[in-house]
Amino acid sequence: MSAAVPIHVVAALHDVPPSAALKAGLTREILWAVGLTSEPPNPTTWSALMTETTTDEPVDTSATGTAVTTWLADFQGALAARDIDAAAALFVDDCYWRDLVAFTWNIVTVEGVEGVRDMLGKTLDQVQPHDFAITDELGEAGGPTESWIKFETSVGRGLGHLRLRDGKAWTLLTTLNDLKGHEEPKRDRRPKGTEHGVVPNRQTWLEQRRREAQELGHVTQPYAVIVGGGQGGIALGARLRQLGVPTIIVDRNRRPGDAWRNRYKSLTLHDPVWYDHLPYIDFPPNWPVFSPKDKIADWLEMYTRVMELNYWDSTECKRAVYDKASNEWTVVVERDSVEMTLRPKQLVLATGMSGKPSLPNFDGMDVFTGDQHHSSEHPGPDAYRGKKAVVIGSNNSAHDICAALWEAGADVTMIQRSSTHVSKSDSLMELGLGGLYSESAIAAGMTTQKADLTFASIPYRLLHVFQIPVYDAIHERDADFYARLEKAGFMLDFGEDNSGLFMKYLRRGSGYYIDVGASELVANGDIKLESGVDVVRLTEKAVVLSNGKTLPADLVVYATGYGSMNGWAADLISPEVAAKVGKCWGLGSNTAKDPGPWEGELRNMWKPTQQEALWFHGGNLHQSRHYSLYLALQLKARMEGIPTPVYGLQEVHHLS
Ligand SMILES: Cc1cc2nc3c(=O)[nH]c(=O)nc-3n(C[C@H](O)[C@H](O)[C@H](O)COP(=O)(O)OP(=O)(O)OC[C@H]3O[C@@H](n4cnc5c(N)ncnc54)[C@H](O)[C@@H]3O)c2cc1C
């Protein structure tokens, strides 16, 4: 185990002097939250710790081993004896146990000793956990009170993470990593690729692939159908392929990657390359930090081929019905204009959380004679040089589209109805993501798997606490920028609790802009701004606002966001099933657009829903990469007939 990262190392990683790092608020909490130190802050002494900094003091690594090893031995002893009280007594009162499928066949965080007791009471007999140990498989966790751990269950092997406080568990992460007897064919289990010797009627790899493509969906049925072959469907498809789950991905687009190609032409990924790897194949080291949309599209297309996915392009899913008697879906698809039926056991909707456009319904939209479209339909700025454009909305798409229109010589006005969070991309990369996903993180020994698990190890209930200082630091660092934006009339926020962008993403999937330049145009007035207003109506040639102004327009873009993914279920299955599964995404934080009660995990994502055999998959590239593993294992287990009793199936509190 390594020592906690000293402040001068952090300062060097961030290319700032230590004093500036401290001034910027790089306290132990932030370092811990971004994965640069392992010493967890104690929430009860949060304010006191706010002023504390890391030191160069070496950590007694033998003590680390001792504390964690002792805890693991005690925990295992209690579990082996089925002594739930003894096991629960090993947790602090305000503990969090996040389980990704290993114990619960679900994605669940239980809180407090009672939560631990309940979970163990309902899962222990089935799971039979054993062989808990510290693992160096993920590299060093560092610090005296935390460690990467491994364990086994009756059916699988798991990885996890443990943070101790006062000798008891404060946060515990347990994740299922593979299923015994169904390990992926990789490393020393990789396929040979040929059969040496003399084989009558030998089939080449290509012939086998062609035969599979001819038969699957026609002669044989896939076990799973994934509707939507964007980055989400593709990542999940790759995992299922490696696990030997016969799967067809259907997408109505002509080519894999078209979900990105079809977006406005100036779009580049907002997240940096280190955050974006797909499972199995990392981007090469010379890949751009921010991938242009057509380049990421080409990568997805290549990936689909080399990962040998059964990808049906130009295939639209029309409808799906579940038959409880046969435990089977009837999925009607139209492939190259021919209707056909698939009968999978499992149906995954990977149709995109940024896929179902929310269009407003303003008076006069039917009389407006200019061009008007949702941001997802926006073709780019070329046709609008010298034209007047009104962009309704003030989040990511609105900013990107406004900037591209301005660059092309259009006269652009942004309509901002309510406040938006803005973070400069550089600041976000350095202070928000840098510790886990950056070149310097790699240099410090971080791997993608370790970064993903580190991120996953922070319970959602605590995440905002650790995000607040990051955004305080960003606020301070970019104070001039924010002042200029506000002076231009832009309504700014940092989230209801100042926890910034990532929490907004998790809570509501909207309400922010990662600034890559458009904000300067807003601040200096090049992009005109009408803020705190609503659209009253459209006329033939203008947009009328609630402040009485009339804006002449040749183009209106509705950058008004996207609806909940269960809207796809309503369209493809039925409104009843959509209501039965309820809203997707959001944590129940009781903040704007994320009503309570508290859920603890993202609603319906990557885990069992109230509709048997229906699953939702999606999110950004990081989430698609990481959580596709757990969804794939859940599907594989079902295919193999491994019992998968679900603990804590979520209740539905909101319909959309
Ligand atoms: C402007 C913008 C910028 C973004 N920047 C980033 C970023 O930097 N990084 C990031 O990770 N994410 C980013 N996102 C979010 C991004 O949309 C999603 O992360 C990503 O596209 C989700 O992938 P997905 O596979 O879940 O859905 P999508 O990419 O939306 O794919 C869904 C697919 O489902 C298909 N489909 C839908 N209905 C059917 C049907 N009935 N039959 C057949 N096929 C169907 C569609 O054709 C589509 O290909 C951005 C989103 C937007 C709008």
The ligand as a Tripos MOL2 file, in Angstrom:
@<TRIPOS>MOLECULE
LIG
   53    58     1     0     0
SMALL
NO_CHARGES

@<TRIPOS>ATOM
      1 C1        -25.0230   17.3090  -27.6960 C.3       1 LIG1
      2 C2        -24.6670   16.0950  -26.9330 C.ar      1 LIG1
      3 C3        -23.3530   15.9010  -26.4910 C.ar      1 LIG1
      4 C4        -23.0070   14.7820  -25.7820 C.ar      1 LIG1
      5 N1        -21.7200   14.5890  -25.3710 N.ar      1 LIG1
      6 C5        -21.3790   13.4240  -24.7650 C.ar      1 LIG1
      7 C6        -20.0370   13.1090  -24.4260 C.ar      1 LIG1
      8 O1        -19.1300   13.8930  -24.5970 O.2       1 LIG1
      9 N2        -19.7620   11.9220  -23.8690 N.ar      1 LIG1
     10 C7        -20.7310   11.0140  -23.6570 C.ar      1 LIG1
     11 O2        -20.4110    9.9270  -23.1920 O.2       1 LIG1
     12 N3        -22.0110   11.2960  -23.9330 N.ar      1 LIG1
     13 C8        -22.3560   12.4720  -24.4800 C.ar      1 LIG1
     14 N4        -23.6590   12.7470  -24.7780 N.ar      1 LIG1
     15 C9        -24.7010   11.9120  -24.3790 C.3       1 LIG1
     16 C10       -24.9150   10.9410  -25.5100 C.3       1 LIG1
     17 O3        -26.0910   11.0930  -26.2210 O.3       1 LIG1
     18 C11       -25.0920    9.7210  -24.9530 C.3       1 LIG1
     19 O4        -24.0710    9.5130  -24.0340 O.3       1 LIG1
     20 C12       -25.0220    8.6530  -25.9830 C.3       1 LIG1
     21 O5        -25.4090    9.0200  -27.2630 O.3       1 LIG1
     22 C13       -25.8770    7.6340  -25.4300 C.3       1 LIG1
     23 O6        -25.5980    6.4910  -26.1130 O.3       1 LIG1
     24 P1        -26.7210    5.4470  -26.1990 P.3       1 LIG1
     25 O7        -26.1670    4.3100  -26.9540 O.co2     1 LIG1
     26 O8        -27.2910    5.1970  -24.8700 O.co2     1 LIG1
     27 O9        -27.8580    6.1880  -27.0580 O.3       1 LIG1
     28 P2        -27.7990    6.7790  -28.5100 P.3       1 LIG1
     29 O10       -26.4540    7.1170  -28.9470 O.co2     1 LIG1
     30 O11       -28.8390    7.8500  -28.5460 O.co2     1 LIG1
     31 O12       -28.2690    5.5470  -29.4000 O.3       1 LIG1
     32 C14       -29.5800    5.0930  -29.3810 C.3       1 LIG1
     33 C15       -29.8050    4.3470  -30.6670 C.3       1 LIG1
     34 O13       -31.0830    3.7720  -30.6070 O.3       1 LIG1
     35 C16       -31.5970    3.7360  -31.9210 C.3       1 LIG1
     36 N5        -33.0340    3.5540  -31.8460 N.ar      1 LIG1
     37 C17       -33.9250    4.2900  -31.1420 C.ar      1 LIG1
     38 N6        -35.1670    3.7810  -31.3190 N.ar      1 LIG1
     39 C18       -35.0370    2.6990  -32.1030 C.ar      1 LIG1
     40 C19       -35.9560    1.7460  -32.6290 C.ar      1 LIG1
     41 N7        -37.2600    1.8000  -32.3730 N.pl3     1 LIG1
     42 N8        -35.4850    0.7730  -33.4140 N.ar      1 LIG1
     43 C20       -34.1780    0.6870  -33.6930 C.ar      1 LIG1
     44 N9        -33.2710    1.5570  -33.2350 N.ar      1 LIG1
     45 C21       -33.7020    2.5490  -32.4450 C.ar      1 LIG1
     46 C22       -31.1530    5.0430  -32.5080 C.3       1 LIG1
     47 O14       -31.1190    4.9880  -33.9100 O.3       1 LIG1
     48 C23       -29.7650    5.2080  -31.8960 C.3       1 LIG1
     49 O15       -28.7560    4.7720  -32.7430 O.3       1 LIG1
     50 C24       -24.0050   13.8620  -25.5030 C.ar      1 LIG1
     51 C25       -25.3070   14.0380  -25.9450 C.ar      1 LIG1
     52 C26       -25.6400   15.1370  -26.6490 C.ar      1 LIG1
     53 C27       -27.0540   15.3210  -27.1120 C.3       1 LIG1
@<TRIPOS>BOND
     1     1     2 1
     2     2     3 ar
     3     2    52 ar
     4     3     4 ar
     5     4     5 ar
     6     4    50 ar
     7     5     6 ar
     8     6     7 ar
     9     6    13 1
    10     7     8 2
    11     7     9 ar
    12     9    10 ar
    13    10    11 2
    14    10    12 ar
    15    12    13 ar
    16    13    14 ar
    17    14    15 1
    18    14    50 ar
    19    15    16 1
    20    16    17 1
    21    16    18 1
    22    18    19 1
    23    18    20 1
    24    20    21 1
    25    20    22 1
    26    22    23 1
    27    23    24 1
    28    24    25 2
    29    24    26 1
    30    24    27 1
    31    27    28 1
    32    28    29 2
    33    28    30 1
    34    28    31 1
    35    31    32 1
    36    32    33 1
    37    33    34 1
    38    33    48 1
    39    34    35 1
    40    35    36 1
    41    35    46 1
    42    36    37 ar
    43    36    45 ar
    44    37    38 ar
    45    38    39 ar
    46    39    40 ar
    47    39    45 ar
    48    40    41 1
    49    40    42 ar
    50    42    43 ar
    51    43    44 ar
    52    44    45 ar
    53    46    47 1
    54    46    48 1
    55    48    49 1
    56    50    51 ar
    57    51    52 ar
    58    52    53 1
@<TRIPOS>SUBSTRUCTURE
     1 LIG1         1 GROUP 0 **** ****
